[in-house]
Amino acid sequence: MRKGEKMSAEQRAKIAAAQTGRKLSPERREQCRLASLGRKQTPEEIERRRAANAGRKRTPEFCDQMRQLQARRTPEQRAAHAERMRKFNSDAVRKENNRQRLIARNKARKGTKLAFSPVRAAVSNDPVFYVYEHWRTDKGQCFYVGKGFGKRANDMRNRNRWHKFLQQYLSKNGYGLEVRIIQTGLTERQAFDLEMQRIAFWKNDGCDLVNVTVGGDGPTGRKHTEEWKRQLSAKMKGRKMSAESRAKLSAALKGNTNGRGAKRAPHLVEKLAAFNRGKHRSPEVKAKLSAIRHANPTFKGKTHSTEWRAMMSALQTGKPKPEWVKAKMRKPKSPEHREKIRAIRLAAPKASAETRAKIAENSRIMWTRRKAATQTEE
């Protein structure tokens, strides 16, 4: 066969049939390994290998051999392998391929796979990030590596399903988990690199991590793509909780006071106010909300108690109104608006003599205070 000439399908079939059942000797296997060192595979070879391995599953014997091989590695070999993995994962395309492959493998049990948003570069150069590890106290072993800032290391709510399952298992058997901070004062890019190194180190050491990716794919401020949002919306539409599920959720939340009395940060309040400012509900939406409220027996015919009204009055007393509220109050009202208010007042029942006396007394006190304040300024 001449150089550069390709074999036909019949020739490849004959060679494959002749090689079937044959095993390479250890010397020949070592020669092939040494010959392949430093050689890069072509895209065609990579695609051919992926097609050949598609659908294959690792046998228990193969997994045992890999564990024995990892156990025989020296610390220097593990460190060298971790460095090679770090360099390998630093390439954006390879890291994205690894991430998508791991996500597809771990989501396969759910059937439909979602199109996850692509990896983004680090967005923050502030040295406020750190790398942490979660250890299980029953085995004294690391099972999760993460990166974050603030209280992220101690937050156990927003975790993947395998992390939550292990939390429940440890709690049920009387154990807990330990949080260890590896390094602080890092930028986001530095935290990503260290996270990937720690994940590669523990996986090479034989630890069963619950991380679903190889690390470096959780930048602060990441947003899902519109395609991902549409797929998730289509998947969740039409789903309703059964009566048993609603009853269980109601029983679990009864007596729960978490978050009661909590207040949003001022910048969040201003952000929500700016988002809703100037928006008006359509007549259809107003009619729909009114029908829902009238049909709700929880508040039908109920009024606030005297203690509640006194508490709300005390909270609002002396509280200055924002400038946009003052501007809205100073805005002249249209003739249609005035006529509407006049019709509502005429249709409303007249106040009793006691109510009119209270209103007159409050007005007299208010004008007395305003007059005293004016004289003090003069």
C-alpha positions as a Markdown table, in Angstrom:
| # | Residue | x | y | z |
|---|---|---|---|---|
| 1 | Met | 0.0 | 0.0 | 0.0 |
| 2 | Arg | 1.4 | 3.4 | -1.0 |
| 3 | Lys | 1.9 | 6.2 | 1.4 |
| 4 | Gly | -1.3 | 8.3 | 1.9 |
| 5 | Glu | -3.5 | 5.6 | 0.3 |
| 6 | Lys | -6.5 | 4.6 | 2.4 |
| 7 | Met | -7.7 | 1.1 | 3.0 |
| 8 | Ser | -11.0 | -0.1 | 1.7 |
| 9 | Ala | -13.8 | -1.4 | 3.9 |
| 10 | Glu | -13.0 | -5.0 | 2.9 |
| 11 | Gln | -9.4 | -4.6 | 3.8 |
| 12 | Arg | -10.2 | -3.1 | 7.2 |
| 13 | Ala | -12.8 | -5.9 | 7.8 |
| 14 | Lys | -10.1 | -8.6 | 7.0 |
| 15 | Ile | -7.6 | -7.0 | 9.4 |
| 16 | Ala | -10.2 | -6.7 | 12.1 |
| 17 | Ala | -11.2 | -10.4 | 11.7 |
| 18 | Ala | -7.5 | -11.4 | 11.9 |
| 19 | Gln | -6.9 | -9.4 | 15.0 |
| 20 | Thr | -10.0 | -10.6 | 16.8 |
| 21 | Gly | -9.1 | -12.5 | 20.0 |
| 22 | Arg | -5.5 | -11.5 | 19.9 |
| 23 | Lys | -3.9 | -9.7 | 22.9 |
| 24 | Leu | -0.8 | -7.6 | 22.9 |
| 25 | Ser | 2.1 | -8.6 | 25.0 |
| 26 | Pro | 3.2 | -6.3 | 27.8 |
| 27 | Glu | 6.3 | -5.4 | 25.9 |
| 28 | Arg | 4.3 | -4.5 | 22.8 |
| 29 | Arg | 1.7 | -2.6 | 24.9 |
| 30 | Glu | 4.6 | -0.5 | 26.4 |
| 31 | Gln | 6.1 | 0.2 | 23.0 |
| 32 | Cys | 2.7 | 1.5 | 21.8 |
| 33 | Arg | 2.3 | 3.6 | 24.9 |
| 34 | Leu | 5.7 | 5.2 | 24.4 |
| 35 | Ala | 5.1 | 5.8 | 20.7 |
| 36 | Ser | 1.9 | 7.6 | 21.4 |
| 37 | Leu | 3.3 | 10.0 | 24.1 |
| 38 | Gly | 3.3 | 13.6 | 22.9 |
| 39 | Arg | 1.2 | 12.7 | 19.8 |
| 40 | Lys | -2.0 | 14.6 | 19.3 |
| 41 | Gln | -5.0 | 12.9 | 17.8 |
| 42 | Thr | -6.7 | 14.3 | 14.7 |
| 43 | Pro | -10.3 | 15.4 | 14.7 |
| 44 | Glu | -11.2 | 12.4 | 12.6 |
| 45 | Glu | -9.6 | 10.0 | 15.2 |
| 46 | Ile | -11.4 | 11.7 | 18.0 |
| 47 | Glu | -14.8 | 11.4 | 16.3 |
| 48 | Arg | -14.1 | 7.8 | 15.5 |
| 49 | Arg | -13.1 | 7.0 | 19.1 |
| 50 | Arg | -16.3 | 8.7 | 20.4 |
| 51 | Ala | -18.5 | 6.8 | 18.0 |
| 52 | Ala | -16.9 | 3.5 | 19.0 |
| 53 | Asn | -17.3 | 4.3 | 22.7 |
| 54 | Ala | -20.9 | 5.6 | 22.5 |
| 55 | Gly | -23.2 | 3.6 | 24.6 |
| 56 | Arg | -20.4 | 1.6 | 26.3 |
| 57 | Lys | -20.5 | 1.2 | 30.1 |
| 58 | Arg | -17.5 | 0.5 | 32.4 |
| 59 | Thr | -17.6 | -3.0 | 33.9 |
| 60 | Pro | -17.0 | -3.6 | 37.6 |
| 61 | Glu | -13.7 | -5.2 | 36.8 |
| 62 | Phe | -12.5 | -2.2 | 34.9 |
| 63 | Cys | -13.5 | 0.1 | 37.8 |
| 64 | Asp | -11.6 | -2.1 | 40.2 |
| 65 | Gln | -8.5 | -1.9 | 38.0 |
| 66 | Met | -8.7 | 1.9 | 37.9 |
| 67 | Arg | -9.1 | 2.1 | 41.7 |
| 68 | Gln | -6.0 | -0.1 | 42.1 |
| 69 | Leu | -4.1 | 2.0 | 39.6 |
| 70 | Gln | -5.0 | 5.2 | 41.4 |
| 71 | Ala | -4.0 | 3.6 | 44.8 |
| 72 | Arg | -0.6 | 2.7 | 43.5 |
| 73 | Arg | 0.2 | 6.3 | 42.4 |
| 74 | Thr | 2.7 | 8.2 | 44.4 |
| 75 | Pro | 2.0 | 11.8 | 45.7 |
| 76 | Glu | 4.3 | 13.1 | 43.0 |
| 77 | Gln | 2.4 | 11.3 | 40.3 |
| 78 | Arg | -0.9 | 12.5 | 41.7 |
| 79 | Ala | 0.4 | 16.1 | 41.7 |
| 80 | Ala | 1.7 | 15.8 | 38.2 |
| 81 | His | -1.7 | 14.4 | 37.0 |
| 82 | Ala | -3.6 | 17.2 | 38.7 |
| 83 | Glu | -1.3 | 19.7 | 36.9 |
| 84 | Arg | -2.0 | 18.0 | 33.6 |
| 85 | Met | -5.7 | 18.1 | 34.3 |
| 86 | Arg | -5.6 | 21.8 | 35.2 |
| 87 | Lys | -3.8 | 22.6 | 32.0 |
| 88 | Phe | -6.2 | 20.4 | 30.0 |
| 89 | Asn | -9.3 | 22.1 | 31.6 |
| 90 | Ser | -7.9 | 25.6 | 31.1 |
| 91 | Asp | -8.8 | 25.4 | 27.4 |
| 92 | Ala | -12.3 | 26.9 | 27.0 |
| 93 | Val | -13.5 | 24.5 | 24.4 |
| 94 | Arg | -12.3 | 21.3 | 26.2 |
| 95 | Lys | -13.7 | 22.6 | 29.5 |
| 96 | Glu | -17.1 | 23.2 | 27.9 |
| 97 | Asn | -17.1 | 19.7 | 26.3 |
| 98 | Asn | -16.2 | 18.1 | 29.6 |
| 99 | Arg | -18.9 | 20.1 | 31.4 |
| 100 | Gln | -21.6 | 19.2 | 28.8 |
| 101 | Arg | -20.6 | 15.5 | 28.9 |
| 102 | Leu | -20.7 | 15.4 | 32.7 |
| 103 | Ile | -24.1 | 17.2 | 32.9 |
| 104 | Ala | -25.5 | 14.9 | 30.2 |
| 105 | Arg | -24.3 | 11.9 | 32.1 |
| 106 | Asn | -25.7 | 13.0 | 35.4 |
| 107 | Lys | -29.0 | 14.2 | 34.0 |
| 108 | Ala | -29.6 | 11.1 | 31.9 |
| 109 | Arg | -31.7 | 9.5 | 34.5 |
| 110 | Lys | -34.3 | 12.3 | 34.1 |
| 111 | Gly | -34.8 | 11.6 | 30.4 |
| 112 | Thr | -35.1 | 15.0 | 28.8 |
| 113 | Lys | -31.9 | 17.0 | 28.8 |
| 114 | Leu | -31.9 | 20.8 | 29.0 |
| 115 | Ala | -29.6 | 23.0 | 27.0 |
| 116 | Phe | -27.5 | 24.7 | 29.7 |
| 117 | Ser | -26.0 | 28.1 | 29.2 |
| 118 | Pro | -22.4 | 28.1 | 28.0 |
| 119 | Val | -19.4 | 28.8 | 30.3 |
| 120 | Arg | -18.7 | 32.4 | 30.9 |
| 121 | Ala | -15.4 | 34.0 | 31.8 |
| 122 | Ala | -14.9 | 35.3 | 35.3 |
| 123 | Val | -16.6 | 38.6 | 35.8 |
| 124 | Ser | -15.1 | 39.9 | 39.1 |
| 125 | Asn | -11.5 | 40.9 | 39.9 |
| 126 | Asp | -12.3 | 41.8 | 43.5 |
| 127 | Pro | -10.2 | 39.6 | 46.0 |
| 128 | Val | -13.2 | 38.6 | 48.0 |
| 129 | Phe | -13.6 | 34.9 | 46.8 |
| 130 | Tyr | -12.4 | 31.8 | 48.5 |
| 131 | Val | -12.3 | 28.0 | 47.9 |
| 132 | Tyr | -13.9 | 25.6 | 50.4 |
| 133 | Glu | -14.5 | 21.9 | 51.0 |
| 134 | His | -17.3 | 20.0 | 52.6 |
| 135 | Trp | -16.2 | 16.9 | 54.6 |
| 136 | Arg | -18.3 | 14.0 | 55.9 |
| 137 | Thr | -17.6 | 13.2 | 59.5 |
| 138 | Asp | -18.5 | 9.6 | 59.3 |
| 139 | Lys | -15.6 | 8.7 | 57.0 |
| 140 | Gly | -13.4 | 11.8 | 57.4 |
| 141 | Gln | -13.5 | 12.3 | 53.7 |
| 142 | Cys | -14.0 | 15.3 | 51.4 |
| 143 | Phe | -17.2 | 15.0 | 49.2 |
| 144 | Tyr | -17.6 | 18.5 | 47.7 |
| 145 | Val | -15.3 | 21.3 | 46.5 |
| 146 | Gly | -16.7 | 24.8 | 45.8 |
| 147 | Lys | -15.9 | 28.4 | 45.4 |
| 148 | Gly | -17.8 | 31.4 | 46.7 |
| 149 | Phe | -17.8 | 34.6 | 48.8 |
| 150 | Gly | -19.7 | 35.8 | 51.9 |
| 151 | Lys | -21.7 | 32.9 | 53.5 |
| 152 | Arg | -21.7 | 30.6 | 50.5 |
| 153 | Ala | -19.6 | 27.9 | 52.2 |
| 154 | Asn | -22.1 | 27.5 | 55.1 |
| 155 | Asp | -25.3 | 27.8 | 52.9 |
| 156 | Met | -26.7 | 24.2 | 52.5 |
| 157 | Arg | -29.9 | 25.1 | 50.8 |
| 158 | Asn | -28.9 | 25.9 | 47.2 |
| 159 | Arg | -27.1 | 22.6 | 46.4 |
| 160 | Asn | -27.4 | 19.9 | 43.9 |
| 161 | Arg | -29.6 | 16.8 | 44.5 |
| 162 | Trp | -26.6 | 14.5 | 45.4 |
| 163 | His | -25.3 | 17.1 | 48.0 |
| 164 | Lys | -28.8 | 17.3 | 49.5 |
| 165 | Phe | -29.1 | 13.5 | 49.6 |
| 166 | Leu | -25.8 | 13.2 | 51.4 |
| 167 | Gln | -26.9 | 15.9 | 53.9 |
| 168 | Gln | -30.1 | 13.9 | 54.7 |
| 169 | Tyr | -28.1 | 10.6 | 55.0 |
| 170 | Leu | -25.6 | 12.1 | 57.5 |
| 171 | Ser | -28.3 | 13.8 | 59.5 |
| 172 | Lys | -30.4 | 10.6 | 59.7 |
| 173 | Asn | -27.5 | 8.6 | 61.0 |
| 174 | Gly | -26.4 | 11.1 | 63.6 |
| 175 | Tyr | -23.4 | 12.6 | 61.6 |
| 176 | Gly | -22.8 | 16.0 | 60.2 |
| 177 | Leu | -20.5 | 17.7 | 57.7 |
| 178 | Glu | -17.5 | 19.9 | 58.2 |
| 179 | Val | -16.7 | 23.1 | 56.3 |
| 180 | Arg | -13.0 | 23.7 | 55.6 |
| 181 | Ile | -11.8 | 27.0 | 54.0 |
| 182 | Ile | -8.8 | 26.2 | 51.7 |
| 183 | Gln | -7.7 | 29.7 | 50.7 |
| 184 | Thr | -9.2 | 33.2 | 50.9 |
| 185 | Gly | -8.5 | 36.6 | 49.3 |
| 186 | Leu | -8.7 | 35.3 | 45.7 |
| 187 | Thr | -10.1 | 36.8 | 42.6 |
| 188 | Glu | -12.8 | 34.9 | 40.8 |
| 189 | Arg | -10.4 | 33.5 | 38.1 |
| 190 | Gln | -7.9 | 32.4 | 40.8 |
| 191 | Ala | -10.8 | 30.8 | 42.7 |
| 192 | Phe | -11.9 | 28.9 | 39.6 |
| 193 | Asp | -8.3 | 27.6 | 39.0 |
| 194 | Leu | -7.9 | 26.4 | 42.6 |
| 195 | Glu | -11.3 | 24.8 | 42.6 |
| 196 | Met | -10.4 | 22.8 | 39.5 |
| 197 | Gln | -7.1 | 21.7 | 41.0 |
| 198 | Arg | -8.8 | 20.5 | 44.2 |
| 199 | Ile | -11.5 | 18.6 | 42.3 |
| 200 | Ala | -8.9 | 16.9 | 40.2 |
| 201 | Phe | -6.8 | 16.1 | 43.2 |
| 202 | Trp | -9.6 | 14.5 | 45.2 |
| 203 | Lys | -10.9 | 12.5 | 42.2 |
| 204 | Asn | -7.4 | 11.2 | 41.5 |
| 205 | Asp | -7.2 | 10.3 | 45.2 |
| 206 | Gly | -10.3 | 8.1 | 44.9 |
| 207 | Cys | -12.8 | 10.4 | 46.7 |
| 208 | Asp | -16.4 | 10.1 | 45.6 |
| 209 | Leu | -17.2 | 13.8 | 45.0 |
| 210 | Val | -20.8 | 15.0 | 44.4 |
| 211 | Asn | -19.6 | 17.8 | 42.1 |
| 212 | Val | -21.4 | 17.4 | 38.8 |
| 213 | Thr | -18.7 | 19.3 | 36.8 |
| 214 | Val | -14.9 | 19.6 | 36.8 |
| 215 | Gly | -15.1 | 23.1 | 38.3 |
| 216 | Gly | -14.6 | 26.6 | 37.0 |
| 217 | Asp | -18.1 | 26.9 | 35.6 |
| 218 | Gly | -20.1 | 28.9 | 38.2 |
| 219 | Pro | -19.2 | 32.6 | 37.6 |
| 220 | Thr | -21.0 | 35.2 | 39.7 |
| 221 | Gly | -23.8 | 36.9 | 37.8 |
| 222 | Arg | -24.2 | 34.0 | 35.3 |
| 223 | Lys | -27.5 | 34.2 | 33.4 |
| 224 | His | -29.3 | 31.4 | 31.6 |
| 225 | Thr | -29.9 | 31.7 | 27.9 |
| 226 | Glu | -33.4 | 32.4 | 26.4 |
| 227 | Glu | -33.4 | 28.9 | 25.0 |
| 228 | Trp | -32.9 | 27.3 | 28.4 |
| 229 | Lys | -35.6 | 29.5 | 29.9 |
| 230 | Arg | -38.1 | 28.5 | 27.2 |
| 231 | Gln | -37.3 | 24.8 | 27.6 |
| 232 | Leu | -37.7 | 25.0 | 31.4 |
| 233 | Ser | -41.0 | 27.0 | 31.0 |
| 234 | Ala | -42.4 | 24.4 | 28.6 |
| 235 | Lys | -41.3 | 21.6 | 31.0 |
| 236 | Met | -43.0 | 23.2 | 34.0 |
| 237 | Lys | -46.2 | 24.2 | 32.3 |
| 238 | Gly | -49.2 | 22.1 | 33.2 |
| 239 | Arg | -47.6 | 20.6 | 36.3 |
| 240 | Lys | -49.9 | 20.6 | 39.4 |
| 241 | Met | -49.3 | 19.4 | 42.9 |
| 242 | Ser | -51.6 | 16.6 | 44.0 |
| 243 | Ala | -53.8 | 17.0 | 47.1 |
| 244 | Glu | -51.5 | 14.8 | 49.1 |
| 245 | Ser | -48.4 | 16.9 | 48.2 |
| 246 | Arg | -50.3 | 20.1 | 49.1 |
| 247 | Ala | -51.3 | 18.6 | 52.4 |
| 248 | Lys | -47.8 | 17.6 | 53.2 |
| 249 | Leu | -46.4 | 21.0 | 52.3 |
| 250 | Ser | -49.0 | 22.7 | 54.4 |
| 251 | Ala | -48.2 | 20.5 | 57.4 |
| 252 | Ala | -44.5 | 21.1 | 57.0 |
| 253 | Leu | -44.9 | 24.9 | 56.8 |
| 254 | Lys | -47.3 | 25.3 | 59.8 |
| 255 | Gly | -45.6 | 27.0 | 62.7 |
| 256 | Asn | -42.6 | 27.9 | 60.5 |
| 257 | Thr | -41.5 | 31.4 | 61.5 |
| 258 | Asn | -38.4 | 31.6 | 59.2 |
| 259 | Gly | -38.2 | 34.9 | 57.5 |
| 260 | Arg | -41.0 | 36.5 | 59.6 |
| 261 | Gly | -40.1 | 40.1 | 60.3 |
| 262 | Ala | -37.2 | 40.0 | 57.8 |
| 263 | Lys | -36.6 | 43.2 | 55.9 |
| 264 | Arg | -35.1 | 43.7 | 52.5 |
| 265 | Ala | -31.9 | 45.7 | 52.0 |
| 266 | Pro | -32.4 | 49.3 | 51.0 |
| 267 | His | -30.8 | 48.9 | 47.6 |
| 268 | Leu | -33.2 | 45.9 | 46.9 |
| 269 | Val | -36.2 | 48.0 | 48.0 |
| 270 | Glu | -35.2 | 50.8 | 45.7 |
| 271 | Lys | -34.5 | 48.4 | 42.8 |
| 272 | Leu | -38.0 | 46.8 | 43.2 |
| 273 | Ala | -39.6 | 50.2 | 43.5 |
| 274 | Ala | -37.9 | 51.5 | 40.3 |
| 275 | Phe | -38.9 | 48.3 | 38.4 |
| 276 | Asn | -42.6 | 48.7 | 39.3 |
| 277 | Arg | -42.8 | 52.5 | 39.2 |
| 278 | Gly | -45.0 | 53.8 | 36.5 |
| 279 | Lys | -46.7 | 50.5 | 35.8 |
| 280 | His | -50.5 | 50.3 | 35.7 |
| 281 | Arg | -52.7 | 47.3 | 35.7 |
| 282 | Ser | -55.1 | 46.8 | 32.9 |
| 283 | Pro | -58.9 | 46.8 | 33.7 |
| 284 | Glu | -59.0 | 43.0 | 32.9 |
| 285 | Val | -56.2 | 42.3 | 35.4 |
| 286 | Lys | -57.9 | 44.5 | 38.0 |
| 287 | Ala | -61.2 | 42.7 | 37.5 |
| 288 | Lys | -59.5 | 39.3 | 37.7 |
| 289 | Leu | -57.7 | 40.2 | 41.0 |
| 290 | Ser | -60.9 | 41.6 | 42.4 |
| 291 | Ala | -62.8 | 38.4 | 41.7 |
| 292 | Ile | -60.1 | 36.3 | 43.3 |
| 293 | Arg | -60.1 | 38.4 | 46.4 |
| 294 | His | -63.9 | 38.4 | 46.7 |
| 295 | Ala | -63.9 | 34.6 | 46.3 |
| 296 | Asn | -61.2 | 34.1 | 49.0 |
| 297 | Pro | -63.0 | 33.3 | 52.3 |
| 298 | Thr | -59.8 | 34.0 | 54.3 |
| 299 | Phe | -60.3 | 37.8 | 54.4 |
| 300 | Lys | -63.9 | 38.1 | 53.5 |
| 301 | Gly | -65.7 | 40.4 | 55.9 |
| 302 | Lys | -62.7 | 40.8 | 58.1 |
| 303 | Thr | -61.2 | 44.1 | 59.4 |
| 304 | His | -58.0 | 44.9 | 61.2 |
| 305 | Ser | -58.1 | 45.0 | 64.9 |
| 306 | Thr | -57.7 | 48.2 | 67.0 |
| 307 | Glu | -54.2 | 47.0 | 68.2 |
| 308 | Trp | -53.1 | 46.3 | 64.6 |
| 309 | Arg | -54.3 | 49.8 | 63.4 |
| 310 | Ala | -52.5 | 51.5 | 66.3 |
| 311 | Met | -49.3 | 49.6 | 65.5 |
| 312 | Met | -49.4 | 50.6 | 61.8 |
| 313 | Ser | -50.2 | 54.2 | 62.8 |
| 314 | Ala | -47.2 | 54.2 | 65.1 |
| 315 | Leu | -44.9 | 52.8 | 62.4 |
| 316 | Gln | -46.0 | 55.4 | 59.8 |
| 317 | Thr | -46.0 | 58.4 | 62.2 |
| 318 | Gly | -43.0 | 60.7 | 61.5 |
| 319 | Lys | -41.9 | 58.6 | 58.5 |
| 320 | Pro | -41.0 | 61.0 | 55.7 |
| 321 | Lys | -42.5 | 60.3 | 52.3 |
| 322 | Pro | -40.2 | 59.7 | 49.3 |
| 323 | Glu | -39.9 | 62.5 | 46.8 |
| 324 | Trp | -41.7 | 60.6 | 44.0 |
| 325 | Val | -44.7 | 60.1 | 46.4 |
| 326 | Lys | -44.7 | 63.9 | 47.1 |
| 327 | Ala | -44.5 | 64.7 | 43.4 |
| 328 | Lys | -47.4 | 62.3 | 42.7 |
| 329 | Met | -49.5 | 63.9 | 45.5 |
| 330 | Arg | -48.8 | 67.4 | 44.2 |
| 331 | Lys | -49.7 | 66.4 | 40.7 |
| 332 | Pro | -53.1 | 68.2 | 39.7 |
| 333 | Lys | -55.9 | 65.7 | 39.2 |
| 334 | Ser | -57.9 | 65.6 | 36.0 |
| 335 | Pro | -61.6 | 66.6 | 36.0 |
| 336 | Glu | -62.5 | 62.9 | 35.3 |
| 337 | His | -60.6 | 61.9 | 38.4 |
| 338 | Arg | -62.2 | 64.5 | 40.6 |
| 339 | Glu | -65.7 | 63.5 | 39.4 |
| 340 | Lys | -64.9 | 59.9 | 40.2 |
| 341 | Ile | -63.8 | 60.7 | 43.7 |
| 342 | Arg | -66.9 | 62.9 | 44.2 |
| 343 | Ala | -69.2 | 60.1 | 43.1 |
| 344 | Ile | -67.4 | 57.6 | 45.5 |
| 345 | Arg | -67.8 | 60.0 | 48.4 |
| 346 | Leu | -71.5 | 60.7 | 47.7 |
| 347 | Ala | -72.2 | 57.0 | 47.5 |
| 348 | Ala | -70.3 | 56.2 | 50.7 |
| 349 | Pro | -72.4 | 56.1 | 53.9 |
| 350 | Lys | -72.2 | 59.2 | 56.1 |
| 351 | Ala | -69.9 | 59.2 | 59.1 |
| 352 | Ser | -71.5 | 59.1 | 62.6 |
| 353 | Ala | -71.3 | 62.0 | 65.0 |
| 354 | Glu | -68.5 | 60.4 | 67.0 |
| 355 | Thr | -66.4 | 59.9 | 63.8 |
| 356 | Arg | -67.0 | 63.5 | 62.7 |
| 357 | Ala | -65.9 | 64.7 | 66.1 |
| 358 | Lys | -62.7 | 62.6 | 66.0 |
| 359 | Ile | -61.9 | 64.0 | 62.5 |
| 360 | Ala | -62.5 | 67.6 | 63.7 |
| 361 | Glu | -60.3 | 67.1 | 66.8 |
| 362 | Asn | -57.4 | 65.6 | 64.7 |
| 363 | Ser | -57.6 | 68.5 | 62.3 |
| 364 | Arg | -57.5 | 71.0 | 65.1 |
| 365 | Ile | -54.4 | 69.3 | 66.6 |
| 366 | Met | -52.7 | 69.2 | 63.2 |
| 367 | Trp | -53.3 | 72.9 | 62.5 |
| 368 | Thr | -52.2 | 73.8 | 66.0 |
| 369 | Arg | -48.9 | 72.0 | 65.6 |
| 370 | Arg | -48.3 | 73.5 | 62.1 |
| 371 | Lys | -49.0 | 77.0 | 63.4 |
| 372 | Ala | -46.6 | 76.5 | 66.4 |
| 373 | Ala | -43.9 | 75.2 | 64.0 |
| 374 | Thr | -44.3 | 78.3 | 61.8 |
| 375 | Gln | -44.0 | 80.7 | 64.7 |
| 376 | Thr | -40.8 | 78.9 | 65.9 |
| 377 | Glu | -39.2 | 79.3 | 62.5 |
| 378 | Glu | -40.0 | 83.0 | 62.4 |
